Amino acid sequence: MGLISAALSSAIGVAADQWKEYFYCDALPENVLAVKALKRSRGFGNNGNDNVISNGSVIAVADGQCMMIVDQGKVVDLCAEPGEYVYDMSSEPSVFTGSLGDAVKAVFETIGKRFTFGGEVPKEQRVYYFNTKELTGNKYGTANPVPFRVVDRNIGLDVDIAIRCFGEYSIRLCNPILFYTNVCGNVRSAYTVDQLAGQMKTELLTALQPAFARLSEQGIRYSALPGHTMELADALNEVLSAKWRDLRGIEIVSFGMSSVKANEEDEAMIKELQRNAAFRDPNMAAAHLVGAQAAAMQDAAKNPNGAAMGFMGMNMAGAAGGVNAQSLYQMGAQAAAPAPQPTADPAKHWFCPSCGTANQGKFCTECGTKKPASALQYRCDKCGWEPEDPAKPPKFCPNCGDPFGDEDIVG
């Protein structure tokens, strides 16, 4: 039993005049995932069995729909390509997956039942339509705080906080066979999102924690989560793949986050740690101290016991602190100053005539220039005698008579 495109079938001629039964589906609302097909019979009214498909009947498939033929509860054919098709009992199942991909064919070959009836009327067959469009408007919200790991390598921060978030997400039916087999079954009329929404919401909120963990490992802060919803959707799909995609044939298309809010105590702690970490820079600490001193001077001038008493208290507090702004600025200047460059020892180094680099070997480490003859130093390799001018040795060693050559060059 299979489907043949009505445009290619010579048996039907003009489709409107030849069909025995016509199976179709009206536009599917956004909240409907699956619905049983509508049937119109030609010449016999509508008194026939709705659960029998006659040979030569026409089945219509619209955009965003997937049509499925079920016999005795088993999936026997599938089509997700828009068009009109003629039902032929003598042919093999067609399985036109359309935009659903080859994964649906693989599932059909695993759980489908391939057989034909040889023209005999089957006991019971049903036609179902599945909504394969993106279904939006699925709301979520964290009734209880969800743990989120905050990692800030700039200050060495690694702490778990609690956040609340809410928003909407969209889903798509990517494998109608799995959805029919494991979720809706022989639904009598329509299967809506509401029938599955409660379970999906619970599983989604459970999956948020490991999904958040993957984002926090990338250094993404909780306040920046609304800007990384695509990464969050991918992380959720990866976490939920076993339950949603592989079991129910559903996947998350997009994930929107309207608001993210951390616990007020956690937010205050993070800001305090980040502010304190900034003061590790002496210049930042000095600037903060100067600002604090300026504010203290203004407060001292307003002292009800007199400005003198106020300034006296301010000076005592400054002396107890043990550090002043000038010392901090000096520390910052020292930290910013370039490190002193080591000086070359003329007795141990030679300077390249091309780039001026100090070297100890036979070639310049910067440009590769060979050490000039005037910089060569000799020492007898036999007895260790050194000439008064190491760069101008005699032809023979006066101590042992060995001739001077390249083997006597020591630097």
DOBA-45663 format. One record per residue: x, y, z of N, C-alpha, C in turn. Coordinates in steps of 0.1 Angstrom, whole numbers, plus 5000, padded with zeros to 4 digits. Example, Ala and Ser with C-alpha at 12.3 -4.5 7.8 and 13.67 -1.06 7.14 Angstrom:
2
513249435078512349555078513249675078 512849785071513749895071512950005079 
// end
This chain:
411
500949885000500050005000500950125000 500650214990501550334989500750444983 501450554981500850674975501450704962 500650744953501150794940500650934937 501551024933501151154931500051164920 499051244924497851254915498251314902 499251394901499651464889500251354879 500851244885501451144877500651024874 499451014880498550894879497650914867 497750824857496850824846495550764849 495450694861494250624864493150714869 493550834874492450914880491951024870 492751054859492351154850492051284857 490851324857490551444864490151404879 490951454888490851404902489451424908 488851534905487551564911486451464907 486651404895485651314890485851164893 487151134897487450994898487650944912 487851024922488050974935486850904941 487250794949486150724956485950794970 487050814977487050894989488150994989 487851104996488851214996489151245011 490451225015490851255028491651385028 491251475038491951605038491951655053 492651765054492651825068492651975066 491752045073491652185073492952245080 493052375079494252445085494252405100 495452365105495652325119495952445127 495252465138495552575148496852545154 497452655160498752645166498852555178 497652535184497652445196497452305194 497252265181496952125177498152055171 498551945177499651865172499251755163 498151695165497651585157496151585156 495651545144494151535143493851425133 492651365135492251265125491651325113 491951265101491551325088490051335087 489651435079488251445074488051365062 486851295060486651215048485351255041 485551265028484351295020484251175009 483051115008482851004999482051054987 482351004975481651034963480650934959 479450974957478350884952477650804962 478250794974477650704985477350784997 477350914996477150995008478250985017 478050995030479050985040478650865050 478050765044477650655053478650545054 479750555046480750445047481550445060 482350345061483250335073484350435072 484450525082485450625082486850565084 486950445089488250385092488650285081 488150295068488550215057488950305046 490050285039490550365028490350275016 489550315006489350234994490550254984 490850154977491850164967491450274956 492350364953492050474944491550594951 491450594964491050724971492150824970 491850954971492751064971492951114985 494251144988494651195001495451324998 494951435004495651565002496551595014 497651655011498651705022498951845019 498751935029499052075028500452115034 500852235031502152285037502052275052 503152235058503252235073502452115079 502152015071501451905076502151775072 501951675080502451535077501351445078 501051365068499951275067500451135071 499751055079500150925083498950825081 499250715076498250605074498550495085 497550465093497750365104496850255101 497350125102496550005100496649925113 495549895119495549815131496549875142 496650005142497550065152498950075148 499350025136500650025131500850125120 501950205120502150305110502650225097 501950255086502250185074502650275062 502350405064502750495053502850635059 503650725052503850855057504150955045 503651075046503951175036503951315042 505051385039505051525044505351625033 505151575020505351665009503951715004 503751845003502451894999502051844986 500751814984500151774971499051674973 498451624962497451524963497951394958 497551284965498051154962496951054961 497150954952496250844950496650724958 495750664966496150554974496050424966 497150344966497250224958497650114967 496750014969497049904978498149814973 498349804960499249704955500749754955 500949884959502349934959502949934973 504249954973504949954986504750084993 504950095006504750225013505650325007 505150455006505950554999506950625009 506450665021507250735031507950855024 507150955020507651085015507851175027 509051185032509351255044509351405042 509651455030509651595028510751665036 510451775043511351845051511751775065 511151665068511351595080512751525080 513251495069514651435069514651285069 515851235067515951085066515851015079 515951085090515751025103514450955105 513351015099512050965099511950835092 512650825080512650695073513350585081 514450625088515150525096514150475107 513450555114512450515124511350425118 510850465106509850385099510350245096 511550235092512150105089512350015101 512450085113512750015125511349965131 510350055131509150015138507949995128 508150035116507050025106506749885102 505649865096505249725091504949735076 505849675068505649685054504849565049 503749585043502949475037501849535028 501349455020500249495011499049395013 497849445009496649365010496249294998 497049314987496649254974495249284969 494849404972493549454967492449424976 492649354987491549314996491249435005 490049455010489749565019490349535033 491049625038491649595052490549615062 490949555074489949565085489749705090 490749775093490649915098491849995095 491650105089492750195086492350345089 493250415094492950555098493950645092 493650775089494450875084494550985094 495851015098496051125107496951235101 496751355105497551465101498251525113 499551555111500351615122500851755118 500851845128501251975126502751985127 503452015115504952015115505452165115 504552265117505052395117505552435131 506252545132506752585145505652635154 505552575166504452615175504952705186 504452835185505052935194504052955206 504553045215503653085226503652995238 504552905239504652815251505352885262 504652915272505152995283505852905294 506852965301507452895312507852995322 508152955334508553045345509052955357 510053005363510652935375509952975387 509152885392508452915405509452915416 510452835416511552825426512852865419 513752935426515052975420515752855414 516452885403517252785396518752815399 519552715403520952745405521652785392 522552885393523452925382524852955387 525752895380527152905384527753035378 528253125386528853245381530453235381 531053245370532453225368533053355363 533853425370534553545365536053525367 536753485357538153455358538953585360 538453695357539153825359539453845374 538553805382538753825396538853695404 538853585397538953455404537653415411 536553455406535253425412534653305406 534153215415533453085411532453055422 531253095420530253085430528853045424 528052975432526752935427525753035433 524853085425523753175430522453115425 521353185429519953135425519353245417 518753205405518153305397516753265393 515953355390514553325385514453385371 513753315362513553365348512153315343 511753385333510453345326510553395312 509653335304509653375289508753275282 509053265269508353175260509353095252 508852975247509652895238508752835227 509352795216508652735205509152595203 508252505198508652365195508252325181 508752215177508352165163508252015164 507351955157507151815156508151765145 509251705149510251665140510151525136 509451435143509351295140507851255144 506951265135505551235138505351085141 506250995136506050855139506350825154 507350885159507650875174506550935182 506051055177504951115185503651035185 503350975174502150885173502350755182 503550695180503750565187503850585202 504450695207504750705221503950805228 503150885221502350985228500850985225 500451015213499051035210498250905207 498950815200498250695196497050715187 496050625188494850645179493850745185 494350875184493550985189492250995181 491051015188489751015182489551145174 489951255179489651385172490951455170 491351525181492651615180493451595193 494751605191495651605203496251745203 496051815214496551955215497751965224 498452085223499652105231499352105246 498152145250497752155264497852015271 497551915263497651785269499051735273 500051805268501451765270502151885277 501552005278502252125282502752105297 501952055306502352045320503651955321 503651845315504851755316506051815309 505851885298506951945291507552065299 506652135305507152255313508052205325 507552095332508352045343509651995339 509651925327510951865322511851985318 511252085312512052205307512752275319 512052295330512552365341513652275348 513452145347514552055353515752065344 515652075331516752075322517452215322 516852315328517452445328518752445335 518852375346520052375355521252325347 521252205341522452165333522652255321 521652315315521752405304522452525308 522052585320522752705325524252675328 524452555333525852515337526752515324 526252475313527052475301527352615296 526352705298526652845294527552915304 527452885316528352955326529752905324 529952785319531352735316531952815305 531152875296531652965286531953105290 531653135303531953265308530753365306 529653305303528453395301527753425314 527553555317526953595330525453585329 524853565341523453545341522653665335 523253785337522553905332522653915317 523553835311523653835296522953725290 522153645297521453525292520453565281 519753675282518753705271519453725258 520753755258521453775245522053645240 521753535247522353405242521253295242 520153335237518953245237519253125227 519953155216520153045206521052935212 522152985220522952885226522152805237 521252875244520452815254519552715248 518952745236518052645230518852525226 520052545221520852425217521252345229 521552405240521852335252520652255258 519452325257518252255262517952135253 518052145240517852035231518751925234 520051955237520951845240520651775253 520151855263519751795276518451715274 517551765266516251705265516051605254 517151585246517051505234516551365237 516951305248516551165251515051155254 514451255260513051255263512151315253 512651425246511751495237512051445223 513251465218513451425204513451275201 514151205209514251055207513050975212 512251035221511050955226509751015220 509651145220508351205215508451265201 509651285196509751345183509551495183 509851555194509651705195510951765198 511251885192512451955195512152105197 513052175205512852315207513452395196 512752485190513152565179513852695184 513152765193513752895198513352895213 514152975220513952995235514053135238 512953205242513053345246512953365261 513753465265513853495280513453635282 512353665288511853795290512653865302 512953795312513553855324514453745331 515553795336516453715345516753795357 516453735369516653815381517353725391 518453775397519153695408518653745421 518953665431518653695445519353825449 518653915456519254045459520554035467 520653935476521853915484522953865475 522653775466523653725456524253845447 523253925442523754035434524654135442 524254165454525054255462526454195465 526554065467527853995470528754005457 528153975446528953975433529454115431 528654215432529054355430530154395439 530054355452531054385462532354315459 532354195454533554125451534254185438 533454215429533954285417534554415420 533954495428534454625432535754615440 535754525449537054505457538154455448 537854365438538854315429539454425421 538654535418539154645410540254725418 540154715431541154795439542454725440 542654605434543954545433544954635425 544354715416545154805408545454925417 546654955420546955075430546355205425 546355225412545855355407544355365410 543655245408542155245410541955265425 542755205434542555215448542855365452 543855425446544255565450543055655446 542555635434541455725429540255705439 539955585443538855565452539155625465 540355625470540755685483540555835482 541055895471540956035469539456075470 538656005463537156035463536556025477 537055925484536455905498536956015507 538256055505538756165513538056305510 537756325497536956445494535656445500 534956325500533656325506533756345521 534856285527535056305541535256445545 535956515537536256665539534956745539 534056705530532756775529531956745542 531956625546531256585558531856655571 533156665571533856725582533556875583 533356935572533057075572531657105578 530756995577529457005582529256955596 530356925603530356865616529656965626 528656925634527957015643528857065654 529956995657530857045668531957135662 531857165650532857255644533657185634 534157255624534957195613536257135618 536857205629538157165634538057025640 536956995647536756865653536556765642 535856805631535656705620536856675613 537756775610539056745604539956665612 539856685626540756615635540356465634 539056435634538656295633539056235620 538956315609539356265596540756235596 541656315602543056295602543456165610 542756145621542956025629542655905621 541455905614541055795606542055765595 542655875589543555855578544855795583 545355835595546555785601546355635605 545155605609544955465613544855365601 544555425589544455345577545855295573 546955365575548255315573548655325558 547955385550548255405536547655535531 548255605521547655725516547655715501 546955815495546855815480548155825473 549055905479550355925472551155795471 551155725482551855595482551255495472 549955495471549255415461549655455447 549655585444550055625430551455595427 552355595437553755555435553855405432 553055325439553055185436552555155422 551455235418550955215404551955255394 552755365396553755415387554855305385 555255245397556355145397555855025389 554554985391554054865384553954895369 553755015365553555045351554955075344 555955105352557255135346557855005339 558555025328559054905321560254845329 560354715329561454645336562854685331 563854715339565154745334565754635325 566354675314566954575305568354535310 568654415311570054375315571054425305 572154475311573254525302574254415299 574754415287575654315282577054345287 577754235291579154245295580054235283 580854345280581654345268582754235268 583054185280584054085280583553945276 582153935277581553805274580653815261 580453925256579553945245580154015233 579653995221580054075210578754135204 578954255198577754325193577654315178 576454275173576354255159576454385151 577354385141577554515133576354555125 575354455123574154485115573054545123 572754485135571554525143571954565157 573154545161573554595174573254495186 572654385183572254285194573554225200 573454215214574554155221574453995220 575553935216575553785214576753725221 576553595222577753515228578153405218 577253365209577553255199578353305187 578353225177579153255165578253335155 576853335157575953405148575053485156 574553595151573653685158572253625159 571753625171570453565174569253645169 569553765164568453855159568353845144 569553865138569453875123570353765116 571053685124571853575118573253615112 573653735114574953775109576053705116 577053665108578153585114579053675122 579553625133580453695142581653745134 581953885135583053935127584453885133 585453885124586753835128587353915139 587054045139587554135150587054095164 585954025164585353995177585653855182 586453775173586853645177587853645188 587753545197588753525207589353385206 590653385208591353255206592053205220 592053075221592853015232593252875227 594552845230595052715225594252605230 593852515221593052405225593852285231 595252305230596052195235596552225249 597052345251597552375265596852485272 595952555265595152665272595852795272 596952815264597652945264596753045257 596653165262595853275256596853385253 596653445241597453555237597053685244 597953785245597653905252596453975245 596453975232595254025225594553905220 593353855227592753735223592153735209 592053855203591553855189592653845179 593953855183595053855173596153755178 595853625176596753515181597953505171 599053445175600153415166599853295157 600653265148600353155139600553025147 601453015157601752895164601752935179 601252845187601252865202602752865207 603152965214604552975218604852875230 603752815236603952735247604052585243 603352545232603352405228603552385213 603552495206603852495191602652445183 601452435189600352395181599852515172 599552495159599052605151597652645155 597452775155596152835158595152815145 593952775148592952765137591552785143 590552735135589152755140588852675153 589552565155589352485167589752565179 590552675178590952745189590152865192 589052885185588153005187587252965199 587253055209586453025221585253125222 585153225214583953315215584153425205 
// end
